[in-house]
Amino acid sequence: MSSTELVLVAAPAPKILCAQQGEIRIEFDDDGNASIIQRNWPDEDAVIRISRENTQTFLDGVCDAFGVPTFGGSR
């Protein structure tokens, strides 16, 4: 290849980070238990309830699944 040749390189395809999805919200009851709700209108919403005593274990599991490193904090 001579120094005057033009080399075309295809740009990488765009990467979708989050596909369209229903709204996700978190609510706490009076005892500190969490409910994570994903809106699925017009169908029934999906609800995950985490008791207050399992919050740390749940969050540790979610972070591990997403590869978020552990740092500080009490166990």
PyMOL commands that set and color helices and strands:
alter all, ss='L'
color gray80, all
select helices_A, chain A and resi 52-66
alter helices_A, ss='H'
color red, helices_A
select strands_A, chain A and resi 24-28+34-38+46-50
alter strands_A, ss='S'
color yellow, strands_A
deselect
rebuild
show_as cartoon
